[in-house]
């Protein structure tokens, strides 16, 4: 059995800010290590030029992460 809680339990502990579900670019993130729950809004979405520049920089400065993200050749 895993160490994750049931989704219904998580929803009781961390209720959504509104009754309707939030769609992208809204996000919610739970960090089990420090047990924090964060919600937010990514302005501009994933196609934001700043977001693309950050992704490019991270992938080019971390070869291990780049290898994990690359699609395998077919």
N, CA, C and O atoms as a CHARMM CRD file, in Angstrom:
* protein
*
  296
    1    1 UNK  N      0.85000  -1.17400   0.00000 PROA 1      0.00000
    2    1 UNK  CA     0.00000   0.00000   0.00000 PROA 1      0.00000
    3    1 UNK  C      0.90000   1.24300   0.00000 PROA 1      0.00000
    4    1 UNK  O      1.91100   1.28300   0.70100 PROA 1      0.00000
    5    2 UNK  N      0.53500   2.22300  -0.76500 PROA 2      0.00000
    6    2 UNK  CA     1.34000   3.44000  -0.87800 PROA 2      0.00000
    7    2 UNK  C      1.14100   4.38800   0.28700 PROA 2      0.00000
    8    2 UNK  O      0.29200   4.17300   1.15200 PROA 2      0.00000
    9    3 UNK  N      1.92400   5.41700   0.29200 PROA 3      0.00000
   10    3 UNK  CA     1.84200   6.39700   1.37400 PROA 3      0.00000
   11    3 UNK  C      1.03300   7.62800   0.98100 PROA 3      0.00000
   12    3 UNK  O      1.08300   8.65000   1.66500 PROA 3      0.00000
   13    4 UNK  N      0.30400   7.53400  -0.09800 PROA 4      0.00000
   14    4 UNK  CA    -0.49900   8.68300  -0.52000 PROA 4      0.00000
   15    4 UNK  C     -1.87700   8.62800   0.12100 PROA 4      0.00000
   16    4 UNK  O     -2.40700   7.54800   0.38600 PROA 4      0.00000
   17    5 UNK  N     -2.43600   9.76600   0.36200 PROA 5      0.00000
   18    5 UNK  CA    -3.75900   9.84600   0.97200 PROA 5      0.00000
   19    5 UNK  C     -4.83100   9.73700  -0.10700 PROA 5      0.00000
   20    5 UNK  O     -4.56000   9.95000  -1.28900 PROA 5      0.00000
   21    6 UNK  N     -6.01900   9.41300   0.30000 PROA 6      0.00000
   22    6 UNK  CA    -7.12600   9.34600  -0.63900 PROA 6      0.00000
   23    6 UNK  C     -7.44300  10.75000  -1.15200 PROA 6      0.00000
   24    6 UNK  O     -7.33400  11.72100  -0.40200 PROA 6      0.00000
   25    7 UNK  N     -7.83100  10.86600  -2.41800 PROA 7      0.00000
   26    7 UNK  CA    -8.18900  12.19500  -2.93700 PROA 7      0.00000
   27    7 UNK  C     -9.30800  12.86400  -2.15700 PROA 7      0.00000
   28    7 UNK  O     -9.30700  14.08600  -2.00800 PROA 7      0.00000
   29    8 UNK  N    -10.27600  12.07700  -1.65100 PROA 8      0.00000
   30    8 UNK  CA   -11.36800  12.68800  -0.89600 PROA 8      0.00000
   31    8 UNK  C    -10.85500  13.30200   0.40000 PROA 8      0.00000
   32    8 UNK  O    -11.34400  14.34700   0.83000 PROA 8      0.00000
   33    9 UNK  N     -9.86900  12.65500   1.02700 PROA 9      0.00000
   34    9 UNK  CA    -9.27200  13.19500   2.25300 PROA 9      0.00000
   35    9 UNK  C     -8.50800  14.47900   1.95000 PROA 9      0.00000
   36    9 UNK  O     -8.58200  15.44400   2.71100 PROA 9      0.00000
   37   10 UNK  N     -7.78500  14.48900   0.85500 PROA 10     0.00000
   38   10 UNK  CA    -7.01500  15.68100   0.48200 PROA 10     0.00000
   39   10 UNK  C     -7.96600  16.83300   0.18400 PROA 10     0.00000
   40   10 UNK  O     -7.68600  17.97300   0.55200 PROA 10     0.00000
   41   11 UNK  N     -9.09800  16.54700  -0.48400 PROA 11     0.00000
   42   11 UNK  CA   -10.05400  17.60700  -0.79200 PROA 11     0.00000
   43   11 UNK  C    -10.68100  18.18400   0.46700 PROA 11     0.00000
   44   11 UNK  O    -11.00400  19.37100   0.50700 PROA 11     0.00000
   45   12 UNK  N    -10.85800  17.36100   1.49700 PROA 12     0.00000
   46   12 UNK  CA   -11.40000  17.86700   2.75500 PROA 12     0.00000
   47   12 UNK  C    -10.39600  18.76700   3.46200 PROA 12     0.00000
   48   12 UNK  O    -10.76600  19.78900   4.03800 PROA 12     0.00000
   49   13 UNK  N     -9.12000  18.38200   3.41500 PROA 13     0.00000
   50   13 UNK  CA    -8.07900  19.16200   4.08900 PROA 13     0.00000
   51   13 UNK  C     -7.80000  20.45200   3.32600 PROA 13     0.00000
   52   13 UNK  O     -7.63600  21.51200   3.93200 PROA 13     0.00000
   53   14 UNK  N     -7.74500  20.36500   1.99300 PROA 14     0.00000
   54   14 UNK  CA    -7.42200  21.51500   1.15000 PROA 14     0.00000
   55   14 UNK  C     -8.56900  21.77400   0.18100 PROA 14     0.00000
   56   14 UNK  O     -8.47900  21.37500  -0.98000 PROA 14     0.00000
   57   15 UNK  N     -9.64000  22.42600   0.61400 PROA 15     0.00000
   58   15 UNK  CA   -10.76400  22.65000  -0.29000 PROA 15     0.00000
   59   15 UNK  C    -10.39400  23.61200  -1.41400 PROA 15     0.00000
   60   15 UNK  O     -9.55500  24.49600  -1.24200 PROA 15     0.00000
   61   16 UNK  N    -11.02700  23.42700  -2.55500 PROA 16     0.00000
   62   16 UNK  CA   -10.79500  24.31100  -3.69700 PROA 16     0.00000
   63   16 UNK  C    -11.33400  25.69900  -3.38200 PROA 16     0.00000
   64   16 UNK  O    -12.32000  25.82000  -2.65500 PROA 16     0.00000
   65   17 UNK  N    -10.70500  26.76500  -3.91800 PROA 17     0.00000
   66   17 UNK  CA   -11.16700  28.11700  -3.63600 PROA 17     0.00000
   67   17 UNK  C    -12.57200  28.39600  -4.16300 PROA 17     0.00000
   68   17 UNK  O    -13.25900  29.26900  -3.63300 PROA 17     0.00000
   69   18 UNK  N    -13.00900  27.68600  -5.17800 PROA 18     0.00000
   70   18 UNK  CA   -14.36300  27.86600  -5.69000 PROA 18     0.00000
   71   18 UNK  C    -14.96800  26.49200  -5.95600 PROA 18     0.00000
   72   18 UNK  O    -14.26900  25.47900  -5.93700 PROA 18     0.00000
   73   19 UNK  N    -16.26300  26.46900  -6.20100 PROA 19     0.00000
   74   19 UNK  CA   -16.93500  25.18700  -6.42800 PROA 19     0.00000
   75   19 UNK  C    -16.56900  24.56500  -7.76600 PROA 19     0.00000
   76   19 UNK  O    -16.53700  23.34100  -7.89000 PROA 19     0.00000
   77   20 UNK  N    -16.29200  25.39000  -8.76700 PROA 20     0.00000
   78   20 UNK  CA   -15.95600  24.84000 -10.07200 PROA 20     0.00000
   79   20 UNK  C    -14.45500  24.55700 -10.15300 PROA 20     0.00000
   80   20 UNK  O    -13.65500  25.28600  -9.56800 PROA 20     0.00000
   81   21 UNK  N    -14.06800  23.49600 -10.88100 PROA 21     0.00000
   82   21 UNK  CA   -12.64200  23.19600 -11.00100 PROA 21     0.00000
   83   21 UNK  C    -11.92100  24.26100 -11.82500 PROA 21     0.00000
   84   21 UNK  O    -12.50000  24.84500 -12.74100 PROA 21     0.00000
   85   22 UNK  N    -10.69000  24.50100 -11.50100 PROA 22     0.00000
   86   22 UNK  CA    -9.87800  25.46500 -12.22200 PROA 22     0.00000
   87   22 UNK  C     -9.18700  24.76300 -13.38300 PROA 22     0.00000
   88   22 UNK  O     -8.70800  23.63900 -13.23600 PROA 22     0.00000
   89   23 UNK  N     -9.13500  25.41400 -14.52100 PROA 23     0.00000
   90   23 UNK  CA    -8.46200  24.84400 -15.68200 PROA 23     0.00000
   91   23 UNK  C     -7.16100  25.58600 -15.91800 PROA 23     0.00000
   92   23 UNK  O     -6.91900  26.63900 -15.32700 PROA 23     0.00000
   93   24 UNK  N     -6.32400  25.03200 -16.78700 PROA 24     0.00000
   94   24 UNK  CA    -5.02900  25.63700 -17.07800 PROA 24     0.00000
   95   24 UNK  C     -5.23800  27.07700 -17.51400 PROA 24     0.00000
   96   24 UNK  O     -6.21000  27.35200 -18.21800 PROA 24     0.00000
   97   25 UNK  N     -4.40600  27.97300 -17.14600 PROA 25     0.00000
   98   25 UNK  CA    -3.09700  27.87700 -16.51200 PROA 25     0.00000
   99   25 UNK  C     -3.10500  27.92700 -14.98200 PROA 25     0.00000
  100   25 UNK  O     -2.07500  28.25100 -14.39000 PROA 25     0.00000
  101   26 UNK  N     -4.22600  27.61800 -14.31600 PROA 26     0.00000
  102   26 UNK  CA    -4.23500  27.50400 -12.85700 PROA 26     0.00000
  103   26 UNK  C     -3.53900  26.20500 -12.47800 PROA 26     0.00000
  104   26 UNK  O     -3.59000  25.22600 -13.22200 PROA 26     0.00000
  105   27 UNK  N     -2.89300  26.20000 -11.32600 PROA 27     0.00000
  106   27 UNK  CA    -2.24200  24.97400 -10.89400 PROA 27     0.00000
  107   27 UNK  C     -2.38200  24.81100  -9.39400 PROA 27     0.00000
  108   27 UNK  O     -2.58800  25.78000  -8.66400 PROA 27     0.00000
  109   28 UNK  N     -2.26900  23.58500  -8.94900 PROA 28     0.00000
  110   28 UNK  CA    -2.18400  23.27900  -7.52900 PROA 28     0.00000
  111   28 UNK  C     -1.08000  22.23700  -7.37300 PROA 28     0.00000
  112   28 UNK  O     -0.91400  21.36100  -8.22200 PROA 28     0.00000
  113   29 UNK  N     -0.34500  22.33900  -6.30100 PROA 29     0.00000
  114   29 UNK  CA     0.83000  21.50900  -6.11900 PROA 29     0.00000
  115   29 UNK  C      0.94400  21.12600  -4.65400 PROA 29     0.00000
  116   29 UNK  O      0.88000  21.98900  -3.77800 PROA 29     0.00000
  117   30 UNK  N      1.11400  19.83800  -4.38400 PROA 30     0.00000
  118   30 UNK  CA     1.30800  19.35600  -3.02000 PROA 30     0.00000
  119   30 UNK  C      2.70400  18.76900  -2.91300 PROA 30     0.00000
  120   30 UNK  O      3.09000  17.92400  -3.72000 PROA 30     0.00000
  121   31 UNK  N      3.45800  19.21300  -1.92400 PROA 31     0.00000
  122   31 UNK  CA     4.80000  18.70100  -1.68700 PROA 31     0.00000
  123   31 UNK  C      4.75400  17.83300  -0.43400 PROA 31     0.00000
  124   31 UNK  O      4.66500  18.36200   0.67400 PROA 31     0.00000
  125   32 UNK  N      4.81400  16.50400  -0.58700 PROA 32     0.00000
  126   32 UNK  CA     4.69100  15.63100   0.57700 PROA 32     0.00000
  127   32 UNK  C      5.89200  15.70600   1.51500 PROA 32     0.00000
  128   32 UNK  O      5.76700  15.38700   2.69700 PROA 32     0.00000
  129   33 UNK  N      7.04500  16.11800   1.01300 PROA 33     0.00000
  130   33 UNK  CA     8.22900  16.19200   1.86100 PROA 33     0.00000
  131   33 UNK  C      8.06300  17.23900   2.95800 PROA 33     0.00000
  132   33 UNK  O      8.31900  16.96100   4.13000 PROA 33     0.00000
  133   34 UNK  N      7.63700  18.43300   2.58100 PROA 34     0.00000
  134   34 UNK  CA     7.44000  19.49900   3.57100 PROA 34     0.00000
  135   34 UNK  C      5.97000  19.72400   3.88900 PROA 34     0.00000
  136   34 UNK  O      5.62500  20.61100   4.67000 PROA 34     0.00000
  137   35 UNK  N      5.10000  18.91100   3.27800 PROA 35     0.00000
  138   35 UNK  CA     3.65300  18.95300   3.48900 PROA 35     0.00000
  139   35 UNK  C      3.07800  20.36000   3.30600 PROA 35     0.00000
  140   35 UNK  O      2.44900  20.92000   4.20400 PROA 35     0.00000
  141   36 UNK  N      3.31700  20.90500   2.11800 PROA 36     0.00000
  142   36 UNK  CA     2.74500  22.20200   1.76700 PROA 36     0.00000
  143   36 UNK  C      1.87300  22.03700   0.52700 PROA 36     0.00000
  144   36 UNK  O      2.13300  21.19300  -0.33000 PROA 36     0.00000
  145   37 UNK  N      0.85500  22.84400   0.45700 PROA 37     0.00000
  146   37 UNK  CA    -0.08100  22.83500  -0.66700 PROA 37     0.00000
  147   37 UNK  C     -0.13500  24.24400  -1.21800 PROA 37     0.00000
  148   37 UNK  O     -0.43400  25.18900  -0.48700 PROA 37     0.00000
  149   38 UNK  N      0.15200  24.39300  -2.50200 PROA 38     0.00000
  150   38 UNK  CA     0.15600  25.71100  -3.12100 PROA 38     0.00000
  151   38 UNK  C     -0.74800  25.70000  -4.34000 PROA 38     0.00000
  152   38 UNK  O     -0.83700  24.70500  -5.05900 PROA 38     0.00000
  153   39 UNK  N     -1.40800  26.80600  -4.55600 PROA 39     0.00000
  154   39 UNK  CA    -2.19300  27.00500  -5.76500 PROA 39     0.00000
  155   39 UNK  C     -1.74000  28.31500  -6.39400 PROA 39     0.00000
  156   39 UNK  O     -1.22600  29.20300  -5.71300 PROA 39     0.00000
  157   40 UNK  N     -1.93300  28.41900  -7.67800 PROA 40     0.00000
  158   40 UNK  CA    -1.51500  29.64400  -8.34100 PROA 40     0.00000
  159   40 UNK  C     -2.03700  29.73100  -9.75500 PROA 40     0.00000
  160   40 UNK  O     -2.85500  28.92300 -10.19400 PROA 40     0.00000
  161   41 UNK  N     -1.55000  30.71500 -10.44200 PROA 41     0.00000
  162   41 UNK  CA    -1.95000  31.00400 -11.81200 PROA 41     0.00000
  163   41 UNK  C     -0.69600  31.33200 -12.59800 PROA 41     0.00000
  164   41 UNK  O      0.04000  32.25000 -12.23600 PROA 41     0.00000
  165   42 UNK  N     -0.44400  30.59500 -13.66700 PROA 42     0.00000
  166   42 UNK  CA     0.71500  30.83500 -14.51000 PROA 42     0.00000
  167   42 UNK  C      0.31400  31.83000 -15.58700 PROA 42     0.00000
  168   42 UNK  O     -0.30600  31.46600 -16.58600 PROA 42     0.00000
  169   43 UNK  N      0.67600  33.09200 -15.37400 PROA 43     0.00000
  170   43 UNK  CA     0.29500  34.13600 -16.30700 PROA 43     0.00000
  171   43 UNK  C      0.94200  33.88800 -17.66500 PROA 43     0.00000
  172   43 UNK  O      2.15400  33.69200 -17.75200 PROA 43     0.00000
  173   44 UNK  N      0.15500  33.89500 -18.69500 PROA 44     0.00000
  174   44 UNK  CA     0.66800  33.64400 -20.03100 PROA 44     0.00000
  175   44 UNK  C      0.66300  32.18000 -20.40600 PROA 44     0.00000
  176   44 UNK  O      0.87700  31.85000 -21.57300 PROA 44     0.00000
  177   45 UNK  N      0.42900  31.29500 -19.46300 PROA 45     0.00000
  178   45 UNK  CA     0.38600  29.86700 -19.74400 PROA 45     0.00000
  179   45 UNK  C      1.75700  29.29900 -20.06000 PROA 45     0.00000
  180   45 UNK  O      2.77700  29.95300 -19.84100 PROA 45     0.00000
  181   46 UNK  N      1.77300  28.08700 -20.57200 PROA 46     0.00000
  182   46 UNK  CA     3.03500  27.41700 -20.87200 PROA 46     0.00000
  183   46 UNK  C      3.68900  27.96300 -22.13600 PROA 46     0.00000
  184   46 UNK  O      4.87100  27.71600 -22.37600 PROA 46     0.00000
  185   47 UNK  N      2.93800  28.69900 -22.94200 PROA 47     0.00000
  186   47 UNK  CA     3.51100  29.27400 -24.16100 PROA 47     0.00000
  187   47 UNK  C      4.04700  30.68100 -23.95200 PROA 47     0.00000
  188   47 UNK  O      4.42500  31.36000 -24.90700 PROA 47     0.00000
  189   48 UNK  N      4.07700  31.10800 -22.71400 PROA 48     0.00000
  190   48 UNK  CA     4.61800  32.40700 -22.36400 PROA 48     0.00000
  191   48 UNK  C      6.11000  32.44300 -22.74100 PROA 48     0.00000
  192   48 UNK  O      6.82200  31.48000 -22.45300 PROA 48     0.00000
  193   49 UNK  N      6.60500  33.50900 -23.37000 PROA 49     0.00000
  194   49 UNK  CA     8.01900  33.56800 -23.75100 PROA 49     0.00000
  195   49 UNK  C      8.96800  33.42400 -22.55600 PROA 49     0.00000
  196   49 UNK  O     10.04000  32.83200 -22.68400 PROA 49     0.00000
  197   50 UNK  N      8.58500  33.95300 -21.41600 PROA 50     0.00000
  198   50 UNK  CA     9.44200  33.81000 -20.23300 PROA 50     0.00000
  199   50 UNK  C      9.47600  32.35200 -19.78500 PROA 50     0.00000
  200   50 UNK  O     10.53300  31.83900 -19.41700 PROA 50     0.00000
  201   51 UNK  N      8.33300  31.68800 -19.81400 PROA 51     0.00000
  202   51 UNK  CA     8.26900  30.27000 -19.43100 PROA 51     0.00000
  203   51 UNK  C      9.10200  29.42700 -20.39400 PROA 51     0.00000
  204   51 UNK  O      9.80500  28.51200 -19.96400 PROA 51     0.00000
  205   52 UNK  N      9.03100  29.72200 -21.67700 PROA 52     0.00000
  206   52 UNK  CA     9.82900  28.98000 -22.65800 PROA 52     0.00000
  207   52 UNK  C     11.31700  29.20000 -22.44600 PROA 52     0.00000
  208   52 UNK  O     12.10600  28.26400 -22.57000 PROA 52     0.00000
  209   53 UNK  N     11.71100  30.43700 -22.12700 PROA 53     0.00000
  210   53 UNK  CA    13.12300  30.72800 -21.88300 PROA 53     0.00000
  211   53 UNK  C     13.61800  29.98800 -20.63800 PROA 53     0.00000
  212   53 UNK  O     14.72800  29.45500 -20.63000 PROA 53     0.00000
  213   54 UNK  N     12.79700  29.95600 -19.58900 PROA 54     0.00000
  214   54 UNK  CA    13.18400  29.22500 -18.37900 PROA 54     0.00000
  215   54 UNK  C     13.34300  27.74400 -18.67400 PROA 54     0.00000
  216   54 UNK  O     14.30200  27.12000 -18.22100 PROA 54     0.00000
  217   55 UNK  N     12.41000  27.17500 -19.43100 PROA 55     0.00000
  218   55 UNK  CA    12.48800  25.75300 -19.76800 PROA 55     0.00000
  219   55 UNK  C     13.72800  25.46400 -20.60400 PROA 55     0.00000
  220   55 UNK  O     14.41300  24.46800 -20.37000 PROA 55     0.00000
  221   56 UNK  N     14.02200  26.31400 -21.56700 PROA 56     0.00000
  222   56 UNK  CA    15.21200  26.12400 -22.40200 PROA 56     0.00000
  223   56 UNK  C     16.47500  26.16300 -21.54300 PROA 56     0.00000
  224   56 UNK  O     17.36300  25.32600 -21.70100 PROA 56     0.00000
  225   57 UNK  N     16.55300  27.13000 -20.64100 PROA 57     0.00000
  226   57 UNK  CA    17.73800  27.26900 -19.79200 PROA 57     0.00000
  227   57 UNK  C     17.92400  26.05200 -18.88500 PROA 57     0.00000
  228   57 UNK  O     19.03300  25.53800 -18.74400 PROA 57     0.00000
  229   58 UNK  N     16.82800  25.59800 -18.27200 PROA 58     0.00000
  230   58 UNK  CA    16.91800  24.44000 -17.37000 PROA 58     0.00000
  231   58 UNK  C     17.36000  23.20000 -18.13800 PROA 58     0.00000
  232   58 UNK  O     18.21800  22.45200 -17.66800 PROA 58     0.00000
  233   59 UNK  N     16.78200  22.97700 -19.31800 PROA 59     0.00000
  234   59 UNK  CA    17.13500  21.78700 -20.08200 PROA 59     0.00000
  235   59 UNK  C     18.55200  21.84400 -20.64200 PROA 59     0.00000
  236   59 UNK  O     19.17900  20.80000 -20.82200 PROA 59     0.00000
  237   60 UNK  N     19.06700  23.03000 -20.91800 PROA 60     0.00000
  238   60 UNK  CA    20.41300  23.12100 -21.45900 PROA 60     0.00000
  239   60 UNK  C     21.49200  23.18100 -20.38300 PROA 60     0.00000
  240   60 UNK  O     22.66500  22.97300 -20.69300 PROA 60     0.00000
  241   61 UNK  N     21.14300  23.45400 -19.15300 PROA 61     0.00000
  242   61 UNK  CA    22.13800  23.47600 -18.08500 PROA 61     0.00000
  243   61 UNK  C     22.11200  22.18800 -17.26500 PROA 61     0.00000
  244   61 UNK  O     22.96800  22.00300 -16.40000 PROA 61     0.00000
  245   62 UNK  N     21.15800  21.29800 -17.51000 PROA 62     0.00000
  246   62 UNK  CA    21.05200  20.05600 -16.76300 PROA 62     0.00000
  247   62 UNK  C     20.92500  18.88800 -17.74100 PROA 62     0.00000
  248   62 UNK  O     19.81100  18.53000 -18.12400 PROA 62     0.00000
  249   63 UNK  N     22.05200  18.28500 -18.15500 PROA 63     0.00000
  250   63 UNK  CA    21.99000  17.22000 -19.15600 PROA 63     0.00000
  251   63 UNK  C     21.21700  15.97900 -18.69200 PROA 63     0.00000
  252   63 UNK  O     20.61000  15.29400 -19.51600 PROA 63     0.00000
  253   64 UNK  N     21.23000  15.68000 -17.39100 PROA 64     0.00000
  254   64 UNK  CA    20.48100  14.52900 -16.89900 PROA 64     0.00000
  255   64 UNK  C     18.98600  14.71700 -17.06400 PROA 64     0.00000
  256   64 UNK  O     18.27300  13.78800 -17.44300 PROA 64     0.00000
  257   65 UNK  N     18.51600  15.91400 -16.77900 PROA 65     0.00000
  258   65 UNK  CA    17.10000  16.22200 -16.94000 PROA 65     0.00000
  259   65 UNK  C     16.72400  16.24600 -18.42000 PROA 65     0.00000
  260   65 UNK  O     15.64900  15.78600 -18.80300 PROA 65     0.00000
  261   66 UNK  N     17.61400  16.78200 -19.24200 PROA 66     0.00000
  262   66 UNK  CA    17.35100  16.82800 -20.68000 PROA 66     0.00000
  263   66 UNK  C     17.20500  15.42400 -21.23900 PROA 66     0.00000
  264   66 UNK  O     16.32800  15.18300 -22.06900 PROA 66     0.00000
  265   67 UNK  N     18.04700  14.49000 -20.80300 PROA 67     0.00000
  266   67 UNK  CA    17.97400  13.10500 -21.29200 PROA 67     0.00000
  267   67 UNK  C     16.66900  12.44700 -20.85200 PROA 67     0.00000
  268   67 UNK  O     16.11900  11.62400 -21.58400 PROA 67     0.00000
  269   68 UNK  N     16.17400  12.79100 -19.68400 PROA 68     0.00000
  270   68 UNK  CA    14.93200  12.20000 -19.18600 PROA 68     0.00000
  271   68 UNK  C     13.71400  12.74500 -19.93100 PROA 68     0.00000
  272   68 UNK  O     12.70100  12.05400 -20.04100 PROA 68     0.00000
  273   69 UNK  N     13.79900  13.97500 -20.44500 PROA 69     0.00000
  274   69 UNK  CA    12.66200  14.61900 -21.08800 PROA 69     0.00000
  275   69 UNK  C     12.60000  14.30600 -22.58200 PROA 69     0.00000
  276   69 UNK  O     11.51800  14.29500 -23.16800 PROA 69     0.00000
  277   70 UNK  N     13.75100  14.05200 -23.19800 PROA 70     0.00000
  278   70 UNK  CA    13.79400  13.82700 -24.64300 PROA 70     0.00000
  279   70 UNK  C     12.95900  12.60900 -25.02900 PROA 70     0.00000
  280   70 UNK  O     12.88600  11.61900 -24.30100 PROA 70     0.00000
  281   71 UNK  N     12.33700  12.71700 -26.19200 PROA 71     0.00000
  282   71 UNK  CA    11.54200  11.61400 -26.70600 PROA 71     0.00000
  283   71 UNK  C     12.47900  10.55500 -27.30000 PROA 71     0.00000
  284   71 UNK  O     13.46400  10.89700 -27.95500 PROA 71     0.00000
  285   72 UNK  N     12.17800   9.27400 -27.07400 PROA 72     0.00000
  286   72 UNK  CA    13.03800   8.22400 -27.66200 PROA 72     0.00000
  287   72 UNK  C     12.87400   8.17300 -29.17900 PROA 72     0.00000
  288   72 UNK  O     11.79900   8.46300 -29.70500 PROA 72     0.00000
  289   73 UNK  N     13.93500   7.80800 -29.86700 PROA 73     0.00000
  290   73 UNK  CA    13.87000   7.67400 -31.31900 PROA 73     0.00000
  291   73 UNK  C     13.05200   6.44300 -31.67600 PROA 73     0.00000
  292   73 UNK  O     13.10200   5.42000 -30.99200 PROA 73     0.00000
  293   74 UNK  N     12.31000   6.56400 -32.74500 PROA 74     0.00000
  294   74 UNK  CA    11.48200   5.41800 -33.16900 PROA 74     0.00000
  295   74 UNK  C     12.08400   4.73600 -34.34400 PROA 74     0.00000
  296   74 UNK  O     11.53100   3.75400 -34.83900 PROA 74     0.00000
